Amino acid sequence: MKIVVAGSTGLVGSVLVPRLKAEGHDVLRLVREGGGEPGTAVWDPVAGTLPAGVFDSVDAVVNLCGSNVAAGRWTAVRRSELRDSRIRSTGTLVRGLAAAASRPRVLVNASAVGIYGDRGGEVLTEKSPAGSGFLARLCVDWEAEAMKASDSGTRVVCLRIGVVMSGRGGALAKMLPLFRLGLGGKLGDGRAWMSWISSEDLVRAILFILTEPSVSGPVNAVSPDPLRNEQFAATLAASLSRRAWMPVPAALLTLALGEMARETLLASCRALPAVLRERGFVYRFPDLPGALLDTLG
């Protein structure tokens, strides 16, 4: 297959692209600057510009663009950056798909389990309604923009990604230094549910979706074994031969990070991968100890 990847330098894209190439696919990476390297093309996702004919004779597009929601407080400027990096970039791709001489068969577009909001212990599948809050609204608008590609006949999949277990970056990489020092612990009361997925299984899920035409619409890209935060912290500490004995008070997180802490670090999301399981996807690392062993070596 010929596959265009946007957001190829991020946490997921940097693993996905080499895997696609290893499996014999022809990959074209959309980059924001440079472009002299073979297999790249320059675009401006915010301004809405794409190289002419970039989607001609392309089989699939994978869009992983999106500024890190957990990088700091959600100021007005930061909120605008989070929206632009997702919705404008997705809109640029969708318009390019509609104008292509021969349209790609599938668009796999990133989203997040943040669409469900803070839902306590409620079991959440792709059929569950969206929640409330800034992050949920952002994801709703993001997915709506991606789904416009279906109007021109392209199969669209919105990947609602959980916390990615990777030592290369993301949430786990931020936790590891403290946990390795024995200073890690639960967040708040530790009762919030965490929906997570190993980096390996996320990449494998994308590969599966690219070649499985029965999959469309929202897909929870999460492990079938969500954990409460206190369980997650204890498992991570044990994998490093440490104890999770230093909880971080919810009030401290909220004071430092405001709404971002309430909607990400402290929010409870018990999402299950109903679509992936129904379609026969087999996880390599369905439980956290195995995922951490693979990630941390």
C-alpha positions as CSV (number, residue, x, y, z in Angstrom):
1,M,0.0,0.0,0.0
2,K,1.0,3.6,-0.5
3,I,0.3,5.4,2.8
4,V,0.6,9.1,3.7
5,V,1.4,9.8,7.3
6,A,0.9,13.2,9.0
7,G,2.4,13.6,12.5
8,S,5.1,11.1,11.8
9,T,7.6,12.5,14.3
10,G,5.4,12.2,17.3
11,L,5.3,9.4,19.9
12,V,3.2,7.1,17.8
13,G,4.3,8.2,14.3
14,S,8.0,7.7,15.0
15,V,7.2,4.0,15.7
16,L,4.5,3.5,13.1
17,V,6.5,4.7,10.1
18,P,9.4,2.3,10.4
19,R,6.9,-0.6,11.0
20,L,5.0,0.3,7.8
21,K,8.2,0.4,5.8
22,A,9.4,-2.9,7.4
23,E,6.2,-4.5,6.2
24,G,6.8,-3.3,2.6
25,H,4.5,-0.3,2.4
26,D,5.5,2.8,0.5
27,V,5.3,5.7,3.0
28,L,5.1,9.4,2.3
29,R,5.5,11.6,5.4
30,L,4.0,15.1,5.5
31,V,6.4,17.5,7.2
32,R,6.1,21.1,8.0
33,E,9.6,22.2,6.9
34,G,12.5,20.8,5.0
35,G,11.1,18.2,2.7
36,G,14.4,17.4,1.0
37,E,14.6,14.0,2.4
38,P,13.2,11.2,0.2
39,G,9.7,10.1,1.2
40,T,8.7,13.5,2.5
41,A,6.4,16.3,1.3
42,V,6.0,19.8,2.8
43,W,2.6,21.0,4.0
44,D,1.2,23.7,6.2
45,P,-1.7,22.2,8.2
46,V,-2.7,25.4,9.9
47,A,-2.7,27.6,6.7
48,G,-4.4,24.7,4.9
49,T,-1.9,24.0,2.1
50,L,-0.9,20.7,0.6
51,P,1.4,19.8,-2.3
52,A,-0.6,19.4,-5.5
53,G,-1.6,15.8,-6.2
54,V,-0.2,14.5,-2.9
55,F,-3.1,12.0,-2.5
56,D,-3.2,10.8,-6.0
57,S,-2.6,7.0,-6.2
58,V,-2.5,6.8,-2.4
59,D,-4.3,3.9,-0.6
60,A,-4.5,5.3,2.9
61,V,-3.8,8.3,5.1
62,V,-2.9,8.2,8.8
63,N,-3.3,11.5,10.7
64,L,-1.6,11.6,14.1
65,C,-1.3,15.4,14.4
66,G,-2.1,17.1,17.7
67,S,-0.2,19.2,20.2
68,N,0.3,17.6,23.6
69,V,-2.8,18.2,25.8
70,A,-0.8,17.6,29.0
71,A,2.1,20.0,28.3
72,G,0.8,22.6,30.7
73,R,-2.1,24.8,31.8
74,W,-4.9,25.4,29.3
75,T,-4.6,29.1,28.9
76,A,-6.7,30.8,26.2
77,V,-3.6,30.7,23.9
78,R,-3.0,27.1,24.7
79,R,-6.6,26.1,24.0
80,S,-6.4,27.7,20.6
81,E,-3.1,25.8,19.8
82,L,-4.7,22.5,20.9
83,R,-7.7,23.1,18.6
84,D,-5.7,24.4,15.6
85,S,-3.2,21.5,15.8
86,R,-6.1,19.0,15.5
87,I,-9.0,20.5,13.7
88,R,-7.2,22.7,11.2
89,S,-4.8,20.0,10.3
90,T,-7.5,17.4,9.9
91,G,-9.6,19.8,7.8
92,T,-6.7,20.4,5.5
93,L,-6.3,16.7,4.9
94,V,-10.0,16.1,4.4
95,R,-10.2,18.9,1.8
96,G,-7.2,17.4,0.1
97,L,-8.8,13.9,0.1
98,A,-12.0,15.3,-1.5
99,A,-9.9,17.0,-4.3
100,A,-7.8,13.9,-5.1
101,A,-8.1,12.4,-8.6
102,S,-8.3,9.0,-7.1
103,R,-9.3,9.1,-3.4
104,P,-7.5,7.1,-0.7
105,R,-9.7,4.2,0.6
106,V,-9.2,5.0,4.2
107,L,-8.4,7.8,6.6
108,V,-7.2,6.7,10.1
109,N,-7.4,9.9,12.3
110,A,-6.2,10.2,15.8
111,S,-8.7,11.1,18.6
112,A,-8.6,10.4,22.3
113,V,-10.6,8.7,25.1
114,G,-10.8,12.2,26.5
115,I,-14.0,12.4,24.4
116,Y,-15.8,10.5,27.2
117,G,-14.9,13.0,29.9
118,D,-14.8,12.1,33.6
119,R,-17.2,9.2,34.0
120,G,-16.3,7.5,37.2
121,G,-16.6,3.7,37.0
122,E,-19.0,3.7,34.0
123,V,-17.9,1.1,31.4
124,L,-17.4,3.0,28.1
125,T,-17.6,1.6,24.6
126,E,-17.6,3.3,21.2
127,K,-21.4,3.5,21.6
128,S,-21.2,5.6,24.8
129,P,-22.1,9.3,24.4
130,A,-19.4,12.0,24.7
131,G,-18.8,13.6,28.0
132,S,-18.4,17.3,29.0
133,G,-15.5,19.6,29.4
134,F,-13.0,21.2,27.0
135,L,-11.2,18.0,26.1
136,A,-14.4,16.2,25.3
137,R,-15.7,19.0,23.1
138,L,-12.3,19.2,21.4
139,C,-12.5,15.5,20.5
140,V,-16.1,15.7,19.3
141,D,-15.2,18.6,16.9
142,W,-12.0,16.8,15.9
143,E,-13.8,13.6,15.0
144,A,-16.6,15.5,13.2
145,E,-14.0,17.2,11.0
146,A,-12.4,13.8,10.1
147,M,-15.8,12.2,9.4
148,K,-16.4,14.7,6.6
149,A,-14.0,12.6,4.5
150,S,-16.7,9.9,4.4
151,D,-18.8,12.3,2.2
152,S,-16.4,11.7,-0.6
153,G,-16.4,7.9,-0.2
154,T,-13.3,7.4,2.1
155,R,-13.6,5.0,5.0
156,V,-12.9,7.0,8.2
157,V,-11.7,5.6,11.5
158,C,-11.3,7.8,14.5
159,L,-8.8,6.2,17.0
160,R,-9.8,7.1,20.5
161,I,-6.3,6.6,22.0
162,G,-5.7,5.9,25.7
163,V,-2.5,6.6,27.7
164,V,0.3,5.1,25.5
165,M,2.8,3.0,27.3
166,S,6.1,4.0,25.7
167,G,9.5,4.9,27.2
168,R,10.1,7.2,24.2
169,G,7.8,9.9,25.4
170,G,4.3,10.7,26.6
171,A,2.9,10.2,30.1
172,L,4.9,7.1,31.0
173,A,8.3,8.7,30.2
174,K,7.4,11.6,32.5
175,M,6.5,9.3,35.3
176,L,9.6,7.0,35.1
177,P,12.2,9.3,36.7
178,L,10.2,9.7,39.9
179,F,9.2,6.1,40.1
180,R,12.8,5.0,39.5
181,L,13.8,7.1,42.5
182,G,11.0,5.5,44.6
183,L,9.1,8.7,44.7
184,G,6.1,7.7,42.6
185,G,2.6,7.2,43.8
186,K,-1.1,7.5,42.9
187,L,-2.7,10.7,41.8
188,G,-5.4,12.1,44.0
189,D,-7.3,9.3,45.8
190,G,-6.1,6.8,43.1
191,R,-9.7,5.7,42.3
192,A,-9.9,7.1,38.8
193,W,-9.9,4.6,36.0
194,M,-7.1,4.7,33.4
195,S,-7.5,3.5,29.9
196,W,-4.1,2.6,28.4
197,I,-2.5,0.8,25.5
198,S,1.0,-0.5,24.8
199,S,2.9,1.3,22.0
200,E,3.3,-2.0,20.2
201,D,-0.4,-2.8,20.3
202,L,-1.4,0.7,19.2
203,V,0.8,0.3,16.1
204,R,-0.5,-3.2,15.4
205,A,-4.1,-1.9,15.8
206,I,-3.4,0.8,13.1
207,L,-2.0,-1.8,10.8
208,F,-5.0,-4.0,11.4
209,I,-7.5,-1.2,10.7
210,L,-5.7,-0.2,7.5
211,T,-6.5,-3.6,6.0
212,E,-9.8,-4.4,7.7
213,P,-12.6,-2.7,5.7
214,S,-15.3,-3.6,8.2
215,V,-13.9,-1.1,10.7
216,S,-15.1,2.4,10.5
217,G,-16.1,5.3,12.8
218,P,-14.9,5.5,16.4
219,V,-12.5,2.9,17.7
220,N,-11.3,2.7,21.3
221,A,-7.5,2.2,21.0
222,V,-7.1,0.9,24.5
223,S,-6.1,-2.3,26.3
224,P,-9.0,-4.6,27.4
225,D,-7.7,-4.2,31.0
226,P,-8.2,-0.7,32.3
227,L,-6.9,-0.1,35.8
228,R,-7.6,2.3,38.6
229,N,-4.8,4.8,39.0
230,E,-3.6,3.3,42.3
231,Q,-3.3,-0.1,40.6
232,F,-1.4,1.5,37.8
233,A,1.0,3.2,40.1
234,A,1.6,0.0,42.2
235,T,2.2,-2.0,39.0
236,L,4.6,0.5,37.6
237,A,6.5,0.8,40.9
238,A,6.7,-3.0,41.2
239,S,8.1,-3.3,37.6
240,L,11.0,-1.1,38.8
241,S,11.4,-2.9,42.1
242,R,10.1,0.1,44.0
243,R,7.1,1.0,46.1
244,A,4.4,3.5,45.1
245,W,4.3,5.3,48.5
246,M,4.2,9.0,47.6
247,P,0.6,10.1,46.5
248,V,0.2,13.4,44.8
249,P,-2.8,15.3,46.3
250,A,-5.6,16.2,43.8
251,A,-5.6,19.8,45.3
252,L,-1.9,20.2,44.5
253,L,-2.3,19.0,40.9
254,T,-5.3,21.3,40.4
255,L,-3.5,24.3,41.9
256,A,-0.5,23.7,39.6
257,L,-2.3,22.7,36.4
258,G,-5.9,23.8,36.8
259,E,-8.5,22.4,34.3
260,M,-5.8,20.3,32.5
261,A,-5.3,18.3,35.7
262,R,-9.0,17.8,36.3
263,E,-9.7,16.6,32.8
264,T,-6.6,14.4,32.2
265,L,-4.6,13.4,35.3
266,L,-7.6,13.1,37.6
267,A,-10.4,12.2,35.2
268,S,-11.8,8.6,35.4
269,C,-12.2,6.8,32.0
270,R,-13.0,3.1,31.9
271,A,-13.0,2.5,28.2
272,L,-13.1,-0.9,26.6
273,P,-12.0,-1.8,23.0
274,A,-15.4,-3.2,21.9
275,V,-14.9,-2.7,18.1
276,L,-11.3,-4.1,18.0
277,R,-12.4,-7.2,19.9
278,E,-15.5,-7.7,17.8
279,R,-13.4,-7.6,14.7
280,G,-10.9,-10.1,16.0
281,F,-7.9,-8.0,16.8
282,V,-5.5,-9.9,19.1
283,Y,-3.5,-8.0,21.7
284,R,0.1,-8.8,22.2
285,F,0.2,-7.0,25.6
286,P,-3.4,-7.0,27.1
287,D,-2.2,-6.5,30.7
288,L,0.0,-3.8,32.2
289,P,2.8,-6.0,33.6
290,G,3.5,-7.5,30.2
291,A,3.3,-4.1,28.5
292,L,5.7,-2.6,31.0
293,L,8.1,-5.5,30.6
294,D,8.2,-4.9,26.9
295,T,8.5,-1.2,27.2
296,L,11.1,-1.0,30.0
297,G,13.1,-4.1,28.9
